[in-house]
Amino acid sequence: MSSTVTTENKDSPRPGFVQTVGSYPRSYWFANVIELFERWGYYGLRGGFLSVFMVTAVAQGGLGFNHIQKGSIYAWWALLQSLLPMFTGGYADKYGYKKTVAIAICITCTGYVLMGNLSDYSGFFLASMLVATGTAIFKPGIQGILAHSTNKQNAPLGWSIFYMVVNIGGFVGPLVTGFMRVISWEYVFYLSALMHSLNLLILLAFKEPAAALKQRNTEPFALNQFCRDFITIFLNSIKNLWQWRLLSFLIIFSGFWLMFMQLFDILANFITDWVDTAPLYTFLGNIFNSDALIQKGLAGTQMPAEWLVNMDAAAIIIFMLPIGWTFGRMKAVPAMVLGMTIAAAGIIFAGASMSASICIAGIVVFAVGEMIASPRKNEYLASIAPEGKLGLYMGYVNFPQAIGWGIGSKIGGHLYQNYADKLSLARDYMQTKLNMTHDAVMAIPPENVVSTLSQQLGHVSLNETTVLLFNTYHPQNIWYAFAAVGLVSVVGMFFYNIIVERKRQAE
């Protein structure tokens, strides 16, 4: 039985909201603050900025990678960041959650700084892997502190608060990034490193939960013992994974993560290529009576894509507590089934058209599904974790990300490059519709391809060319593929609940 489960009677009355909030110890709240700053730094990059930065032409300040190269970086990032916690979680249990978090912060910040200074593919790839490694070590450490700071009565709301805090950081990071990258793209990386490094000071403000200290290794450090522990924990992590109930849950949830991560890895590219965000400036200008914003809108200035993707985090900040409190009454697995279904509908809606308002509406719908489903996986895995293996099971939380995000990045990169990338489709239009030779098309600098096509077609604006390409190639169809995978996971989770979870509840 997990250390998060108390001996309270199942039929005891449910505490009120205020009483539940007041039941969390000091370690819970400081762990949430650490998570906020870590997510600020992380989503300052991953909240859409990095996806755009990697494929932006070198002449425009980006790295000039294609979507397949971007997908490869994300795939390896996913595997490293999501598989390592299955092993680092065991070390966090044994050697201490705070020590684990401190080491992770140092590794991640080093990666951020290097990413801001390396522009070739190999160097940027290695710097990205440092960030992935640091994040992989960080996750089970901070989640272990949180899990040991909650109990059966307050865990549903506790994980919902945590998820809301994650998204406060996830909202502020991209919001600030939208301004920082106007000054200089590399400043975004430095800011991420600065925000995460502040957590080294916050770690000094609290002690680990008493329940976590009971299982801590108190013997002096010895290299030979550490090496033996490394092998033992590694083998135990693999062995524990092959429990059919655990493994089946993780595989089923992987489909949701394949769909989920496309919101951050591809939607920003889709918005940059296809969604006309200029009317949003006009809308905001009319609301706040700002002539400057109105003029931006009338001039066709496009809003940073990460700001639209950021509506996911904004919705979670606003609605997470009421949704977490309301759907906390549902059992974890049925709640995940409902949330995954809503999220699948939202991701189709978000990429359905060139309208910014429809895109935002779809992102908000997706966020509702995310709020219902995603926090409950942490709670569910904590509830089925055996005694003394909470950090290990918190590491397993990331296994669905490894499978879903890793496969999704590779598939998504190819899908977008071939069926939705505006640069690729504009080149194809020139060759197939205007009978230009391949060599002539490829000789045009990437940043000038769409404008060259627009001139050849005699269009008044680039937006007119974008509409033509959108109606010709229907790039929105890629979202049906991602949603279909999510719906397969919904069906799988439905049967998991009937076959596996009901049997566990009866035990």
C-alpha positions as CSV (number, residue, x, y, z in Angstrom):
1,M,0.0,0.0,0.0
2,S,1.3,3.5,-0.8
3,S,2.5,5.8,1.8
4,T,0.0,8.3,0.5
5,V,-2.9,6.2,1.6
6,T,-4.0,6.6,5.2
7,T,-6.0,4.2,7.4
8,E,-9.0,6.5,7.4
9,N,-12.3,4.8,6.9
10,K,-13.4,5.0,3.2
11,D,-16.8,6.3,4.3
12,S,-15.5,9.2,6.4
13,P,-17.0,12.5,5.4
14,R,-15.1,14.5,2.8
15,P,-13.4,17.6,4.3
16,G,-14.4,21.0,3.0
17,F,-12.3,23.0,0.5
18,V,-10.8,25.4,3.1
19,Q,-10.1,22.6,5.5
20,T,-8.4,20.6,2.8
21,V,-6.2,23.5,1.6
22,G,-5.1,24.1,5.3
23,S,-4.1,20.4,5.7
24,Y,-1.0,20.6,3.5
25,P,2.4,20.9,5.3
26,R,5.2,23.4,4.6
27,S,7.0,21.0,2.3
28,Y,4.0,20.8,0.0
29,W,3.8,24.6,-0.6
30,F,7.5,25.1,-1.1
31,A,7.7,22.2,-3.5
32,N,4.9,23.9,-5.5
33,V,7.0,27.1,-5.6
34,I,10.0,25.2,-6.9
35,E,7.8,23.6,-9.5
36,L,6.5,27.0,-10.6
37,F,10.0,28.4,-11.3
38,E,11.1,25.2,-13.0
39,R,8.1,25.3,-15.3
40,W,8.6,29.0,-15.9
41,G,12.0,28.2,-17.3
42,Y,11.0,25.1,-19.1
43,Y,7.9,26.4,-20.8
44,G,9.6,29.7,-21.6
45,L,11.3,27.5,-24.2
46,R,8.9,24.6,-24.8
47,G,5.7,26.6,-24.7
48,G,6.0,27.2,-28.5
49,F,9.1,29.4,-28.7
50,L,11.6,26.5,-29.3
51,S,9.4,24.9,-32.0
52,V,9.4,28.2,-34.0
53,F,13.0,29.1,-33.2
54,M,14.4,25.8,-34.5
55,V,12.7,26.1,-37.9
56,T,13.0,29.8,-38.4
57,A,15.5,30.8,-41.1
58,V,19.0,31.7,-40.0
59,A,18.6,35.0,-41.7
60,Q,15.7,35.7,-39.4
61,G,17.5,34.7,-36.2
62,G,16.6,31.1,-36.0
63,L,18.5,27.8,-36.4
64,G,17.2,26.9,-39.9
65,F,16.4,23.3,-39.1
66,N,13.5,21.5,-40.9
67,H,10.6,19.8,-39.1
68,I,12.1,16.4,-39.4
69,Q,15.3,17.5,-37.6
70,K,13.2,19.3,-35.0
71,G,11.1,16.1,-34.6
72,S,14.3,14.0,-34.1
73,I,15.5,16.4,-31.3
74,Y,12.1,16.2,-29.6
75,A,12.0,12.4,-30.0
76,W,15.3,11.9,-28.2
77,W,14.4,14.6,-25.7
78,A,11.2,12.7,-25.0
79,L,12.9,9.3,-24.5
80,L,15.7,10.7,-22.3
81,Q,13.4,13.0,-20.2
82,S,10.7,10.4,-19.8
83,L,12.5,7.1,-19.4
84,L,15.3,8.2,-17.0
85,P,12.8,9.0,-14.2
86,M,12.0,5.3,-14.0
87,F,15.5,4.9,-12.6
88,T,16.2,8.3,-11.0
89,G,13.0,7.9,-9.0
90,G,14.6,4.9,-7.2
91,Y,17.6,7.0,-6.3
92,A,15.4,9.8,-5.1
93,D,13.7,7.4,-2.7
94,K,17.1,6.2,-1.4
95,Y,19.3,9.2,-1.3
96,G,16.9,12.1,-0.8
97,Y,14.4,14.1,-2.8
98,K,16.0,17.5,-2.0
99,K,19.5,16.4,-3.1
100,T,18.1,14.9,-6.3
101,V,16.3,18.2,-7.1
102,A,19.5,20.2,-6.4
103,I,21.5,18.1,-8.8
104,A,18.8,18.3,-11.4
105,I,18.7,22.1,-11.3
106,C,22.5,22.4,-11.9
107,I,22.3,20.1,-15.0
108,T,19.3,21.8,-16.5
109,C,20.6,25.3,-16.1
110,T,23.9,24.3,-17.8
111,G,21.8,22.9,-20.7
112,Y,19.8,26.2,-21.0
113,V,22.9,28.3,-21.2
114,L,24.6,26.1,-23.8
115,M,21.4,26.0,-26.0
116,G,21.6,29.8,-26.2
117,N,25.2,29.7,-27.5
118,L,25.2,26.6,-29.8
119,S,23.6,26.9,-33.3
120,D,24.9,23.8,-35.1
121,Y,22.7,20.7,-35.0
122,S,25.1,18.5,-33.0
123,G,25.8,21.1,-30.4
124,F,22.2,22.2,-30.0
125,F,21.2,18.5,-29.8
126,L,23.6,17.8,-27.0
127,A,22.6,20.9,-25.0
128,S,18.9,19.8,-25.4
129,M,19.8,16.4,-24.0
130,L,21.3,18.1,-20.9
131,V,18.0,19.9,-20.3
132,A,16.2,16.6,-20.8
133,T,18.5,14.8,-18.3
134,G,18.1,17.5,-15.7
135,T,14.3,17.5,-16.1
136,A,14.3,13.7,-15.8
137,I,16.1,13.8,-12.5
138,F,14.0,16.7,-11.2
139,K,10.5,15.2,-11.8
140,P,10.5,12.2,-9.4
141,G,12.3,14.2,-6.8
142,I,9.8,17.0,-6.6
143,Q,6.8,14.7,-7.1
144,G,8.1,12.5,-4.3
145,I,8.1,15.5,-2.0
146,L,4.5,16.3,-3.0
147,A,3.3,12.7,-2.8
148,H,4.7,12.3,0.8
149,S,3.1,15.6,1.7
150,T,-0.5,14.5,0.9
151,N,-2.8,11.7,2.1
152,K,-5.8,9.9,0.7
153,Q,-8.2,12.7,1.7
154,N,-6.4,15.7,0.3
155,A,-4.5,14.1,-2.6
156,P,-7.0,14.8,-5.4
157,L,-7.1,18.5,-4.6
158,G,-3.4,18.5,-3.8
159,W,-2.4,17.3,-7.3
160,S,-4.9,19.7,-8.8
161,I,-3.3,22.6,-7.0
162,F,0.1,21.3,-8.2
163,Y,-1.2,21.1,-11.8
164,M,-2.5,24.7,-11.5
165,V,0.9,25.9,-10.2
166,V,2.6,24.0,-13.1
167,N,0.5,26.0,-15.5
168,I,1.1,29.4,-13.7
169,G,4.8,28.8,-14.5
170,G,3.8,27.5,-17.9
171,F,1.8,30.7,-18.6
172,V,4.3,33.3,-17.3
173,G,7.2,31.7,-19.1
174,P,5.9,32.0,-22.7
175,L,4.3,35.3,-22.0
176,V,7.7,36.8,-21.0
177,T,9.4,34.9,-23.9
178,G,7.1,36.8,-26.4
179,F,8.7,40.0,-25.3
180,M,12.3,38.7,-24.7
181,R,12.7,37.3,-28.2
182,V,12.0,40.6,-29.7
183,I,15.1,41.9,-28.0
184,S,17.3,38.8,-28.7
185,W,16.4,35.2,-29.1
186,E,19.3,33.9,-26.9
187,Y,18.0,36.0,-23.9
188,V,15.2,33.5,-23.6
189,F,17.6,30.7,-22.8
190,Y,19.4,32.9,-20.2
191,L,16.2,33.8,-18.5
192,S,15.1,30.2,-18.3
193,A,18.4,29.3,-16.6
194,L,18.1,32.3,-14.2
195,M,14.5,31.4,-13.1
196,H,15.3,27.7,-12.5
197,S,18.5,28.5,-10.6
198,L,16.5,30.4,-8.0
199,N,15.2,27.0,-6.8
200,L,18.6,26.3,-5.2
201,L,17.8,29.0,-2.6
202,I,14.2,27.8,-2.1
203,L,15.4,24.3,-1.3
204,L,17.0,25.7,1.9
205,A,13.6,26.9,3.2
206,F,12.0,23.5,4.2
207,K,12.7,20.0,5.3
208,E,11.7,16.8,3.6
209,P,8.4,15.2,4.8
210,A,8.9,12.9,7.8
211,A,7.4,10.0,5.8
212,A,10.1,10.4,3.2
213,L,12.9,10.4,5.8
214,K,11.9,7.0,7.1
215,Q,13.1,5.2,4.0
216,R,16.3,7.4,3.5
217,N,19.7,5.8,3.3
218,T,21.6,7.3,6.3
219,E,25.0,5.6,5.8
220,P,28.0,7.7,4.7
221,F,28.5,7.9,0.9
222,A,30.7,5.1,-0.5
223,L,31.4,4.8,-4.2
224,N,31.4,1.0,-4.3
225,Q,28.0,1.0,-2.5
226,F,26.6,3.6,-4.9
227,C,27.6,1.5,-7.9
228,R,26.0,-1.6,-6.4
229,D,22.9,0.5,-5.7
230,F,22.9,1.7,-9.3
231,I,22.8,-1.8,-10.6
232,T,20.2,-2.9,-8.1
233,I,17.9,0.1,-8.6
234,F,18.3,-0.2,-12.4
235,L,17.3,-3.9,-12.4
236,N,14.4,-3.3,-9.9
237,S,13.1,-0.5,-12.0
238,I,12.9,-2.8,-15.1
239,K,11.5,-5.7,-13.0
240,N,8.8,-3.6,-11.4
241,L,7.7,-2.2,-14.8
242,W,6.7,-5.7,-16.0
243,Q,3.6,-5.8,-13.7
244,W,0.8,-6.3,-16.2
245,R,-1.6,-3.9,-14.4
246,L,1.0,-1.1,-14.3
247,L,2.4,-1.7,-17.8
248,S,-1.1,-1.9,-19.4
249,F,-2.1,1.5,-17.8
250,L,1.1,3.1,-19.0
251,I,0.9,1.9,-22.5
252,I,-2.8,2.9,-22.8
253,F,-2.0,6.4,-21.5
254,S,0.8,6.8,-24.0
255,G,-1.7,7.5,-26.8
256,F,-3.0,10.5,-24.9
257,W,0.5,11.8,-24.5
258,L,1.2,11.4,-28.2
259,M,-1.8,13.6,-28.9
260,F,-1.1,15.9,-26.0
261,M,2.4,16.9,-26.8
262,Q,1.5,18.1,-30.3
263,L,-0.1,21.1,-28.7
264,F,3.3,22.3,-27.7
265,D,5.5,20.8,-30.3
266,I,3.5,21.5,-33.5
267,L,0.6,23.8,-32.9
268,A,2.9,26.8,-32.5
269,N,4.3,26.0,-36.0
270,F,0.8,25.6,-37.3
271,I,-0.2,29.0,-35.9
272,T,2.9,30.7,-37.3
273,D,2.2,29.2,-40.8
274,W,-1.5,29.3,-41.1
275,V,-3.5,31.2,-38.4
276,D,-4.1,35.0,-38.9
277,T,-3.5,36.4,-35.4
278,A,-3.5,40.1,-36.4
279,P,-7.2,40.6,-35.6
280,L,-6.4,39.7,-32.0
281,Y,-4.4,42.9,-31.7
282,T,-7.4,44.9,-33.1
283,F,-9.7,43.1,-30.6
284,L,-7.5,43.9,-27.7
285,G,-7.0,47.4,-28.8
286,N,-10.7,48.0,-28.9
287,I,-11.1,46.5,-25.4
288,F,-8.3,48.5,-23.8
289,N,-8.8,51.6,-26.1
290,S,-5.2,51.3,-27.3
291,D,-4.5,52.9,-30.7
292,A,-1.1,51.2,-30.8
293,L,-2.6,47.7,-30.6
294,I,-5.3,48.7,-33.2
295,Q,-2.6,49.9,-35.6
296,K,-0.7,46.6,-35.1
297,G,-3.8,44.7,-36.1
298,L,-4.6,46.9,-39.1
299,A,-0.9,46.5,-40.2
300,G,-1.2,42.7,-40.2
301,T,1.3,42.2,-37.4
302,Q,1.2,38.6,-36.2
303,M,1.1,37.8,-32.5
304,P,3.7,35.4,-31.2
305,A,2.4,31.8,-31.6
306,E,3.4,30.9,-28.0
307,W,0.9,33.5,-26.7
308,L,-1.9,31.6,-28.3
309,V,-0.6,28.2,-27.1
310,N,-0.4,29.9,-23.7
311,M,-4.2,30.0,-23.5
312,D,-3.9,26.4,-22.4
313,A,-2.0,27.4,-19.3
314,A,-4.3,30.5,-18.8
315,A,-7.4,28.3,-18.8
316,I,-5.8,25.9,-16.3
317,I,-4.9,28.7,-14.0
318,I,-8.5,30.0,-14.0
319,F,-10.4,26.7,-13.9
320,M,-8.1,24.1,-12.4
321,L,-9.3,24.4,-8.8
322,P,-13.0,24.3,-9.5
323,I,-12.6,21.5,-12.1
324,G,-10.2,19.6,-9.8
325,W,-12.6,19.9,-6.9
326,T,-15.6,19.0,-8.9
327,F,-14.1,16.0,-10.8
328,G,-12.2,14.9,-7.8
329,R,-15.4,13.3,-6.8
330,M,-15.0,10.9,-9.7
331,K,-12.8,7.9,-9.5
332,A,-9.4,8.5,-11.2
333,V,-9.8,6.1,-14.2
334,P,-13.3,7.2,-15.3
335,A,-12.2,10.9,-14.9
336,M,-9.2,10.2,-17.2
337,V,-11.5,8.6,-19.9
338,L,-13.7,11.7,-19.8
339,G,-10.8,14.1,-19.9
340,M,-9.0,12.4,-22.8
341,T,-12.2,12.5,-24.9
342,I,-12.7,16.2,-24.4
343,A,-9.0,16.8,-25.2
344,A,-9.2,14.9,-28.5
345,A,-12.1,17.1,-29.5
346,G,-10.2,20.2,-28.5
347,I,-7.1,19.5,-30.5
348,I,-9.2,19.0,-33.7
349,F,-11.0,22.3,-33.0
350,A,-7.7,24.2,-32.4
351,G,-6.3,23.3,-35.8
352,A,-9.5,23.4,-37.8
353,S,-9.2,26.8,-39.5
354,M,-7.1,29.9,-40.0
355,S,-9.2,31.8,-37.4
356,A,-7.4,32.8,-34.3
357,S,-10.6,32.9,-32.2
358,I,-11.5,29.3,-33.2
359,C,-7.9,28.2,-32.5
360,I,-8.1,29.7,-29.0
361,A,-11.5,28.1,-28.4
362,G,-10.1,24.7,-29.3
363,I,-7.1,25.2,-27.0
364,V,-9.4,26.0,-24.1
365,V,-11.5,22.9,-24.8
366,F,-8.3,20.9,-24.9
367,A,-7.3,22.5,-21.6
368,V,-10.6,21.3,-19.9
369,G,-9.9,17.8,-21.0
370,E,-6.3,18.1,-19.8
371,M,-7.4,19.4,-16.4
372,I,-9.7,16.4,-15.9
373,A,-7.3,13.7,-17.1
374,S,-3.7,14.6,-16.6
375,P,-3.4,15.3,-12.8
376,R,-5.3,12.1,-12.0
377,K,-2.5,9.9,-13.5
378,N,-0.2,11.1,-10.8
379,E,-2.7,10.5,-8.1
380,Y,-3.6,7.0,-9.5
381,L,0.0,5.8,-9.7
382,A,0.7,7.1,-6.2
383,S,-2.3,5.2,-4.9
384,I,-1.2,1.8,-6.4
385,A,2.5,2.3,-5.5
386,P,3.8,-0.4,-3.0
387,E,5.4,0.8,0.3
388,G,8.8,2.3,-0.2
389,K,8.5,2.7,-4.0
390,L,6.7,6.0,-4.3
391,G,9.6,7.7,-6.0
392,L,9.9,4.8,-8.4
393,Y,6.2,5.0,-9.3
394,M,6.4,8.7,-9.7
395,G,9.2,8.0,-12.2
396,Y,6.8,5.6,-14.0
397,V,4.4,8.6,-14.5
398,N,6.7,9.7,-17.3
399,F,6.7,6.4,-19.2
400,P,3.6,7.3,-21.2
401,Q,5.5,10.5,-22.2
402,A,8.5,8.5,-23.4
403,I,6.3,6.3,-25.7
404,G,3.7,8.8,-26.8
405,W,5.9,11.9,-27.0
406,G,8.8,10.1,-28.6
407,I,6.8,8.3,-31.3
408,G,4.6,11.4,-31.7
409,S,7.7,13.7,-32.3
410,K,9.0,11.4,-35.1
411,I,5.6,11.0,-36.7
412,G,4.6,14.6,-36.2
413,G,7.8,15.9,-37.7
414,H,7.3,13.9,-40.9
415,L,3.6,14.7,-41.1
416,Y,4.1,18.4,-40.6
417,Q,7.1,18.6,-43.0
418,N,5.2,16.9,-45.8
419,Y,1.6,17.9,-45.3
420,A,1.4,21.1,-43.3
421,D,4.7,23.1,-43.5
422,K,3.9,26.3,-45.5
423,L,7.4,26.5,-46.9
424,S,7.3,23.0,-48.2
425,L,3.8,23.4,-49.6
426,A,4.7,26.7,-51.3
427,R,7.7,25.0,-53.0
428,D,5.4,22.2,-54.1
429,Y,2.9,24.7,-55.5
430,M,5.6,26.4,-57.5
431,Q,6.7,23.0,-59.0
432,T,3.3,21.4,-59.6
433,K,1.2,24.4,-60.4
434,L,3.6,26.9,-61.9
435,N,5.9,24.4,-63.6
436,M,9.1,25.7,-62.0
437,T,12.1,23.3,-61.8
438,H,13.2,21.8,-58.5
439,D,16.6,23.5,-58.7
440,A,15.0,26.9,-59.4
441,V,12.6,26.6,-56.4
442,M,15.4,25.4,-54.0
443,A,17.6,28.3,-55.0
444,I,15.1,30.7,-53.5
445,P,16.2,31.6,-49.9
446,P,13.7,30.0,-47.4
447,E,12.6,33.3,-46.0
448,N,11.6,34.5,-49.5
449,V,9.8,31.5,-50.8
450,V,6.2,32.5,-49.8
451,S,6.7,36.2,-50.9
452,T,8.1,35.0,-54.2
453,L,5.1,32.8,-54.8
454,S,2.8,35.7,-53.8
455,Q,4.5,37.9,-56.4
456,Q,4.2,35.3,-59.1
457,L,0.5,34.9,-58.4
458,G,-0.1,38.6,-58.4
459,H,-1.5,38.6,-54.9
460,V,-2.0,41.8,-53.0
461,S,-0.9,40.3,-49.6
462,L,0.9,37.3,-48.2
463,N,-2.3,36.4,-46.4
464,E,-4.0,35.9,-49.7
465,T,-1.3,33.4,-50.7
466,T,-1.6,31.6,-47.3
467,V,-5.3,31.2,-47.9
468,L,-4.7,29.7,-51.3
469,L,-2.2,27.2,-49.9
470,F,-4.5,26.4,-47.0
471,N,-7.5,25.7,-49.3
472,T,-5.3,23.7,-51.7
473,Y,-3.4,21.4,-49.3
474,H,-5.7,21.3,-46.2
475,P,-2.9,21.2,-43.6
476,Q,-5.5,21.0,-40.8
477,N,-6.0,17.3,-41.6
478,I,-2.9,16.4,-39.6
479,W,-4.9,17.0,-36.4
480,Y,-7.3,14.2,-37.2
481,A,-4.5,11.8,-37.2
482,F,-3.3,12.9,-33.7
483,A,-6.9,12.9,-32.3
484,A,-7.5,9.4,-33.7
485,V,-4.6,8.1,-31.6
486,G,-6.0,9.9,-28.5
487,L,-9.4,8.3,-29.1
488,V,-7.8,4.8,-29.3
489,S,-6.4,5.5,-25.9
490,V,-9.9,6.5,-24.7
491,V,-11.3,3.1,-25.7
492,G,-8.3,1.3,-24.1
493,M,-8.8,3.2,-20.8
494,F,-12.5,2.4,-20.9
495,F,-11.8,-1.3,-21.0
496,Y,-8.9,-1.0,-18.5
497,N,-11.4,0.5,-16.1
498,I,-13.8,-2.4,-16.6
499,I,-11.3,-5.3,-16.6
500,V,-8.5,-4.1,-14.3
501,E,-9.5,-1.2,-12.1
502,R,-12.9,-2.5,-10.9
503,K,-11.1,-5.7,-9.9
504,R,-8.5,-3.8,-7.9
505,Q,-11.2,-1.7,-6.2
506,A,-12.9,-5.0,-5.1
507,E,-9.7,-6.4,-3.6
